Amino acid sequence: MNAVSVNVATVPSATSLAGARESARDFLGGLLRPIAAEGAGAVVLVVSELVTNALRHGSGACTLELTAHPDSIEVSVPGDSPKAPRMRAPDLNGGTGGCGWPMVDCLARTTAVPRRAVGCKTVSALLVR
C-alpha cells in the first residue's frame, strides 16, 4: 500500500477547530484499510491539540495535513510561529496550558518539528495505525 496524503483542511480560526476534527474523522473513515476506533480517537485528539496550538501561537490560521502510511498515520500542521512545542509543567490553576504536548508525545510513535522557512515550522506526529 502506498501512502495516501491529503491536505485536509485550512483552519481559519478557533471556531473551525471542530471542523478540523471532523475532517480528520472523514479522512480516517475513507481509508481503504480502516483504523481501529482507539487509534482513530488518538489521531483526532492529536489533530485537536496540534491545530489548537497552531491557532493559539500562530497568526490565527493553519493547515492540517494527514497522511496514511501502511503502518501509521501522520498528522502535520505547518505553522508560522518560530517557537517549537516544549515539555513543561502543566499550569493547573492559571489556564496557560502545558498538558497538550506531553499528551501528543505519549500518543505518538514519534514527533518532529522541522523548520520550513525563516520563522516557520511544521509540527508532526506519527501514530501507530
C-alpha positions as CSV (number, residue, x, y, z in Angstrom):
1,M,0.0,0.0,0.0
2,N,1.3,3.4,-0.9
3,A,1.0,6.4,1.3
4,V,-2.3,8.4,1.0
5,S,-1.8,12.0,1.7
6,V,-4.3,14.8,1.8
7,N,-4.3,18.5,2.8
8,V,-7.5,18.0,4.9
9,A,-8.4,21.5,5.9
10,T,-7.4,25.1,6.2
11,V,-8.5,26.1,9.7
12,P,-9.1,29.8,9.7
13,S,-10.0,30.2,13.4
14,A,-10.6,28.5,16.7
15,T,-14.3,28.3,15.8
16,S,-13.2,25.9,13.0
17,L,-11.4,23.5,15.3
18,A,-14.4,21.2,15.3
19,G,-14.3,21.2,11.5
20,A,-10.6,20.1,11.7
21,R,-11.6,17.2,13.9
22,E,-14.5,16.2,11.6
23,S,-12.2,16.4,8.6
24,A,-9.8,14.0,10.4
25,R,-12.6,11.6,11.1
26,D,-13.8,11.8,7.5
27,F,-10.2,11.1,6.3
28,L,-9.8,8.1,8.6
29,G,-13.3,6.8,7.7
30,G,-12.4,6.9,4.0
31,L,-9.3,4.8,4.2
32,L,-9.4,1.5,2.3
33,R,-7.9,-0.3,5.3
34,P,-9.8,1.0,8.3
35,I,-8.1,2.1,11.5
36,A,-9.4,0.8,14.9
37,A,-11.6,3.1,17.0
38,E,-8.9,3.6,19.6
39,G,-6.4,4.6,17.1
40,A,-8.8,6.9,15.3
41,G,-9.6,8.5,18.7
42,A,-5.9,9.1,19.3
43,V,-5.5,10.7,15.8
44,V,-8.4,13.0,16.4
45,L,-7.0,14.0,19.8
46,V,-3.6,14.8,18.3
47,V,-5.3,16.8,15.5
48,S,-7.2,18.8,18.0
49,E,-4.1,19.6,20.1
50,L,-1.8,20.4,17.2
51,V,-4.4,22.6,15.5
52,T,-5.2,24.4,18.8
53,N,-1.6,25.1,19.4
54,A,-1.0,26.4,15.8
55,L,-4.0,28.7,16.2
56,R,-3.1,29.9,19.7
57,H,0.6,30.5,19.0
58,G,0.5,31.5,15.3
59,S,-1.3,34.0,13.1
60,G,-4.8,32.6,13.6
61,A,-5.0,30.2,10.7
62,C,-3.3,26.9,9.9
63,T,-3.4,23.9,7.5
64,L,-4.0,20.3,8.6
65,E,-2.2,17.6,6.7
66,L,-2.9,13.9,7.2
67,T,-1.0,11.1,5.6
68,A,-1.9,7.4,5.8
69,H,1.2,5.1,5.7
70,P,0.9,1.3,5.7
71,D,1.6,1.1,9.4
72,S,1.0,4.7,10.7
73,I,-1.0,7.9,10.4
74,E,0.9,11.2,10.2
75,V,-0.6,14.4,11.4
76,S,1.2,17.5,10.3
77,V,0.4,21.2,11.0
78,P,2.6,23.8,9.3
79,G,2.7,26.9,11.4
80,D,4.1,30.4,11.2
81,S,5.3,30.6,14.8
82,P,9.0,30.1,15.3
83,K,8.5,28.5,18.7
84,A,8.7,24.7,18.9
85,P,6.5,22.9,21.4
86,R,8.2,22.0,24.6
87,M,7.7,19.9,27.6
88,R,6.8,21.9,30.7
89,A,4.9,21.5,33.9
90,P,1.2,21.9,33.3
91,D,-0.4,25.1,34.7
92,L,-3.4,23.6,36.5
93,N,-4.6,26.9,38.0
94,G,-3.7,29.7,35.6
95,G,-5.1,28.1,32.4
96,T,-1.9,28.7,30.4
97,G,-1.7,25.0,29.3
98,G,1.2,22.7,29.4
99,C,-0.8,19.4,29.1
100,G,-1.0,19.1,25.4
101,W,2.5,18.4,24.1
102,P,3.2,15.7,26.7
103,M,-0.1,14.1,25.7
104,V,0.9,14.2,22.0
105,D,4.3,12.8,22.8
106,C,2.7,9.9,24.7
107,L,0.2,9.1,21.9
108,A,2.6,9.3,19.0
109,R,5.3,6.9,18.0
110,T,7.5,9.8,17.1
111,T,7.2,13.6,16.9
112,A,9.1,16.1,14.8
113,V,9.4,19.8,14.4
114,P,11.3,20.5,11.2
115,R,11.9,24.1,10.2
116,R,10.4,25.2,6.9
117,A,11.4,28.8,6.3
118,V,12.6,31.7,8.4
119,G,10.3,31.8,11.4
120,C,8.2,28.8,10.2
121,K,7.9,25.2,11.3
122,T,5.8,22.1,10.9
123,V,4.7,20.1,13.9
124,S,4.3,16.4,13.0
125,A,3.2,13.4,15.0
126,L,3.3,9.8,13.7
127,L,0.8,7.5,15.3
128,V,0.5,3.7,15.0
129,R,-2.2,2.6,12.7
